[in-house]
Amino acid sequence: MSDIGEETRGRSKANEPAHDIYTEEGAVRPDFLARVGAAIADRDVLYLRQHVARLHESELGDLLESIMPDQRRAMVRLLGTDFDLTALTEVDEAIRMEIVEHMSNAQIAAGIGGLDSDDAVYILEDLDKEDREEILAQLPFTERVRLRRALDYPESSAGRRMQTEFVAVPPFWTVGQTIDYMREDEGLPESFTQVFVIDPTFKLLGVIYLDRILRTNRQVKIETIMRETNYPIPADMDQEEAAQLFEQYDLLSAAVVDENGRLVGVLTIDDIVDVMQEEAEEDIMRLGGVGDEELSDTVVDISRSRVPWLLVNLLTAFLAASVISLFEATIEEVVALAILMPIVAGMGGNAGSQTMTVTVRAIATRDLDIHNAWRVARREICVGLINGCLIGTLVGLVAGFWFQDPNIGGLIATAMLINMVAAASAGLMVPILLNRAGADPAVSSAVFVTAITDTTGFFSFLGLATWWFAIG
C-alpha cells in the first residue's frame, strides 16, 4: 500500500437534513458534487471538514460513489484522520478496496480504532493478510484479540457480522450494581437494548431488557429477573439463517455464542437489515446470471462474470435449434410455423420465469419444503392450465385470422397450453431438484428452465403441425 493517506440516514452529523445533499430522486445533488470537486481541486481542507467530514456515513458513502476515482483518493488524503472509515461499509467492494489501497496502514489502524467491531471486521476481511496483521498490531491488545477472533469465523457467518462489544453481568449482582456499572464503565457500547447474564466462564445464562432493569428496585438480584435467552445464534451459523431468525421472531438483537455456549458477541437489527438486502440483491443478480457484479466493477470484470452463463445459454440455444431442425421439411411447407415459433417459446419462457422466481424465493425463505411441495405443484399446474387456455385461445384467434387458417390457430393454441403447463412444472421442479442436489437454485435454475420451455415449445408446436398436416 502507498503512504497517502447514532443517527439514521435521514440526519447528518452536520445537523443538516439528509435531503440537503440529495435530489428528489435520491441522487447526490450536482451542485454539491461540483462544490466538493472544486474544494478537492483547490485543496480546501476547511470546506471538506465542514461539509464532508461531518456527513453521516451513508451520505459520505453515496458521495464517494458519485465522484471520480482520483477525487476519492485526493479527498481521503486531504481529510486524513477526519475521514470516517465507517463510510467504507456503505460503498461497493471495488471502491472500498480502491480507497484502502491508497491509505497507509497507520491511517487505517487509526480509523479502525474508533469503529464498532463489526464495521472494523467488514473493512479488514478483504485486505491482504500481511497488511491486516500490520494494522492489527497497531491496535490495543483487547481490541486486537476481539477482531482476530471475529476474523477467524467463516465468511458470511454470524461470527463475522457480530459486534464484540456487549454488556454482560454475573447473576449475583443487584439491579443497582448493574445500573452503576452501565453508568460508569466507559468501555461499554454506545447503544444497546439487552444486558446479558453470564457465569465466570462466560457461558450465557440469560438476558434482561433495559426496560425491566429500569422498572425493578435496586436491591433485587439479577438472577431473579433474568429470562432465558431468546434464540442464541451460533457464531458459525450462516448469516442468512440468522437473518431468518430475526425475521421470524421479530428480534432487535440476539446473543452470539461459540460451540461451548459462551457469549462472544451480539447481532443487532441494523446488521441484519444489511444482510437481508445483500442476500436479496444476490438472489436477483444470480437469477439473471450476473454473479456478484457491482456498478463500480470494470468492463473486464463484468464481461468475465457474464460470459460463463452466456456460454451455457448458447449450448441450450443449440439444443433448441436441434429440435427445430427435426421439422425442417414441415417448416419449409408451412412458413407460418417459422413466424409463430418464437411466440410459443417466448410465452413459455416468461411463464416459467414467473414460477421459478416465486419458487427460488420460497426456498430461500424456507417457506417451501417437502411437506408442501406437492400442494404447491398442483397449484402451479392449475395456474399453467388456466393461463395456457386463456393465452392460447387469444394467440390462436389472432394467428387464425392473421394467416386465414383455423388449423394454424388451433395448433398454436394447443402448443401454447402444453408449453404453459410444462413451464409451470419446470419453474417449480427445477429449483427444488437443484436445491436437493446441493446446488444454488438462484444460479442454475434459469438456464434449465429456459432450455425446457424452448425445447418443449418448439417440439410441441412443430410436432403437432407435422402430425396434423400429415393426416390432413
N, C-alpha and C positions, 0 to 999 in steps of 0.2 A: 504493500500500500504506500501511497505517497504521503508527504508530510503536510499537505494543505488541509489546510484544515477545513373541583369536580363539578365540571359543568357539562351540560349537554351540548349537542351540535348547534342548538338554537342560541347559545350565548357565547361570546368571545371573551378572551382574557383581557381585552381592552375595554370591557364593559360596553361594547357596541353590539347591537343585534347582528346575527349572522348574515341577514339579508343585505347588510350594508356592503358586502363584498360579492354578493350574488345577484344575478339577473332573476327575473321572474321564472325563468325556465330552470334555474338551479345551477347555471354555469357561473364561473368566476367572471365578474364584470370586466369588459375590455379596458375601460379607463383605469381600473385598479391595476390590471396587468401592465398597462403602459407605464403607470407611475412606479410600480415595483421595478420594471425593466430599466427605467431611467435612473432610479436610485442605485441599482446594481452597476450600471454603466458608469455612473458618477462616483461610485464607491461611497455612497451616502449612508454610512453606518447608522447615523442617528435616525434617519427615516425608517430604515429596516427594523431597528429596535423598537420604535414606537408603533409601527403599523403592521409589522410582520411577525416579530418575535412574540408578540402578545396575543396572537391569534390562537383560537382553540386548535388542538392537534388535528382535528378532522378538517378544519378550514385550511390549515397550513399544508396538510396533505393534498387537498384539492389544488392549492396554489402550486405546489411542487409538480403536480401532474400537468399543469396548464402552461408552464414556462418551458423554455428551451433547455436542453441538457447543459450547455455551457453556462446558462444563467443559474441553474440549480447549483452547480458546483461553486460558482462565484458567490452566490448568496450564502451558502453554508459556510464558506471560508470567511466571509465578511462578518457573519453573526458570531462565529466562534462558539464560546460556551453559552451564548444566548440562544443557540439553536436547540429547539426542543426535539430530542430524538424520538419522543413518542409519536411524532408525525410520521415516522418511517413505518409504523404499523398500519398506516392508513393509505399507503400507496402500493402500486404493483411491485412485485418482486424485482423486476428488471430495474425499476427506478430506485428501489431501496439499495440494491447491490451497487448500482452506479454511484450513488451518493457515498456509501460507506467505503467504497474503494478509493475515494478521493479524500478521505478523512484519516488522520493519524490514529493509531491505536490508543494513544494517550487521550485524544479528544473523545473517542468513542467510550473509553473507560470512564471519563469524567461525566459524560452524558448519561451513561447507563446507571451510574451510581444513584441517580435521582429517580429512576423508573421503578414501577412495580415489577416484581419478578417475572410475571407472565409476559410483559412487554419486553423486558430485557432478554428473555429466552427467545422471543419471536425474532429479535434482531440478531442475536448471537448464533442461532442454529444454522444459518445459511453461510456463515463465514468459514474460511479455511481453518482447519484445526490449529495450525500454528498461530494464526492471528487471534483466534478465540482464546487460546491458552495465555497468550501475551496480555490480552485485555483482562482476563480473569485474574491474572497475577497481580494486577494493579488495584484490585478491589479489596475491601476489608475481608478478613478471614470468614466471618459468619455469612456474609453475602455471597462470597465465592463458593462456599460449600453448598449453599442453597441452590445457586444457579447450576452448579455442576450436577447436583442430584436431579434437578429437573431435566437437564440435557441428556442424562443417561436413559430417560424413559423413551420408548419408541416414538417416532414421528407420528403426529396426528392422534396421539393418545391423550387421555385426561391429564396425565402427569406433565405433559408438555404445555398444556393450557392453564394449569392451576397457578394460583398465587401462593407463594410460600409464606406470605405474611398473614397471620391469623391471630385470634385471641383465644387462648386456652388456659384454663384454671383447674386446680385439683378439686375433687368433690367435697373435701372437708373445709374449704373456705366458706366464709359467710358472704351474703349479698353485699354487705358493707365493704368487706375486703376487696371484693371483685370490682365494685364501683370505684373505690380509691385507686385500685390498680389501673383501671382504664383511664382515669383522670391524670395519673402521674407518670405513667410509662410513655416516654416519647417515641419508643420504637414500635408502637402499635400501628396497624394500617390506618389510613386516613378515614376510611368509611367501612363499616361492617354492620351486619344485622344479627349475627349469631355469636354466641360465646360457647366454645366447645369445652367439654369436660373430659379430662384425661387422667390416667393413672401415672405413677412415676416412670413407667416405661414408654409413655406417650401413646399407650393404647387408648383408642377412642371409647369413651363410656357413654356419652350423651351430649345433649346440646340444650342451650337455653337461649330464647329470643330476647332481645333487648327490652321489649315491652314488658315481659314477665319480670325481668330484673327490676325495672323501674317501679313496678306495682307491688313489690314484695318488701317487707320490713328488712332492715339492715342485718339483724341478728340471725335471720333464717339461713340454714346451711344450704349450700348449692345442691348437694345430693338429694335434698328433699323436693326441690322444684325442677330439677333437670328432667328432660324427657329423652326417650330413646331416639337416637339419630335417625332422621328421615333419609333413607336410601343413600347410605355412604357409597361413594363411587371408587372402585379400584383404580389405582393410578395407571395400570396398563390397559384399562378399558378404552376402546376406540372412541374418539371424540364425538362421532355421530351417534353412537349408542348413548353416551352421556347426555347429549342434546335431547334425545328422545325421552330420557327420564325426566329432564326438566320440563319438557312439553307435557308429558303425561300427568305429572304430579304437581304442576304449577309451582315449581321451585324458584326461589330467588337466589339461593346459594346452596351449596352442598359440600360436605366434607370429602376429601380425597384421602384414601388410606392405602398403605402398602400391603404386601401379601400377608403380613402378620397382624393386620388390623390397626397399625399405628398411624396416627394422624400425620400427614406430610404436607397437606395444603388444602386449599379451598377453591372451588369453581364458583364463579359468580355469573349472574344472568347476562351481563354485558359481554363476557367472553362467549357464552353460549349463543347469543344472537349472532355474533360474528361467525361461529361455526355453522349455524343454520344457513346463513347467507352463502358462505363458501360452499357448503355441500349442495345447496340448490343450484348455484352457478355451475358447479362441477357437473351435476347431472344434466343440466341443459346443454352445456358445451359438449359433453360426451355423446349425447343423443344426436348432435349434429356432426359428430366425428371430427371435432377440432381440438380435443385434448384439453390441456391446461393453458390455452392461449390467452394472452393479455393484450390490451390495447397498446402497451408500450413495447411489445416484442418487435424485433427486427423482421424485415421481409424474409430473410433466410430462415429464421426460426419458425415463422408462421408457415412458410412453404414446407419445411421439414415435418411439421406436426400434421399437416393436412394430406400430404402425398400418400402415406400408407393406406389411409381409408379410401382415398380416391382410387388407388390401385385395386383394392378389394372390390369396390363398386364396379370397376371396369371388368373384373372377372365375372361378376354376376350379370353384367350387361351382355357379355358374350354368351352366357348361359341362356338368357332370354332370346338373344339373336339366333342361337342354335335351334330353339323351339320354333321360331318363325320360319327358319329355313326348311323345316319339315313340311311346311304347307306352301312352298313356293309356287307350285302349279295352281293351287286354289286362288292365291293372291293375284297371279297373272290373269286368271279368268275373271275374277270379280275385283276390280280395282277399288271399289268402295271399302273393302275389308282393310286395305292398307291405310285408308284415310281414317277409319274409325278405331283401329287398334290402339292408338295412344290414349283414347278416351277410356277404354276398358282398363288398361294398365294404370293410368293416372288416377282414376277414381278409386281403384282398389288400393293403390299405394297410400292415398290420403286417408281412406278408412282404416287401413292397417296402422298408420301413424297415430291416429286418434286413440285406438285401443292400446297400442304399445306405450304411448305416453302415460296414460292412466295406469297401466299395469306396472311400469317401471317405478312410478311414484308410489303406488301402493306397496310394492316390495320394499322400497327404501324406508317407508314409514311403518313397515311391518303390519299393515292392515290386510295384506293378502298372504295367506298361508295354505297349507294342505287341507285344512278343515273347511275353508270356504271357497277353495279354488273351483270345485265343480259347480257350485251355485253361481259364481261369477261367470264361469264358462257358458252356462246355459243362458244367462242374461245377455252376454255379448253376442252369442249366436243368434238369439232372438232379435237383437238390435240389428245385426247384419242382414237377417231375413227381411225385416221391415224396411230398412234403408235400401236394400237391394231391390225390393219390389217397387218402392217409390221412385228411386233414381233410375232404375232400369226401365220402368214404364215411360218416364219422361224422355230418357235418351232414345228409347225405341220409337216413340212417336215422332220425335224430331228427325231421327235417321230415316224412318219410313217415308216421311213427307219429303225429306231432302233428296233421296235417291229414287223416289216414286216406286218403292219396292217394299211391300209389307214383310217379305221374308227377311230382308236385312234388318228391319226394325225388331222383329221377333228374335232373331239370332243375337243381336247385341243386348237386348233386354234380358234374355236368358243368361248370356255370358256375364253380364253385369251382376245379376243375382248370385251366380256361382262364385264370382270373384269377391263380392262383398262379404259373403259368408266365410270364404277362405281367409280374407283379410282380417276379419274379426277373430277367427280362430288363431291365426298366426300371430296377431298382435298380442294375444293373451298367452299362448303356449310358449312361444319362443323365449320371452323374458323369463318365464317360470323355469323352463328347462335349463337355460343358461345359468340362472341363479343356483339351481340344484347341482349343476356341474361345477360350481365354484367360480364361474366367470362373472364379470360385471355386466349385468344386462343393459346398463346405460351405455356401455361402449359398443357392444356387439349386436344388439337387437336390430337396429335399423337396417343393417346390411342384409341380414337373413330375411327379415320381414319384406323388404323391397324385392329380394330375389323370388320369394314365394308368390307375392302378388303379381309380379310381372309374368313369371312363367305360367302361373295358373290362369291369368287373364288372357294371355296370348293363346295358350293351349285350348282353353275352353271355347274362346271365340272362333279361332280358326278350325279347331276340331269339329265343332258343331256345324260350321259353314261347310266344311268338306263333306261331312256326313249328309247334311241336308241337300246339298246340290247333287250329291252322288245318287241319292234315292229319288231326287226330283227329275 
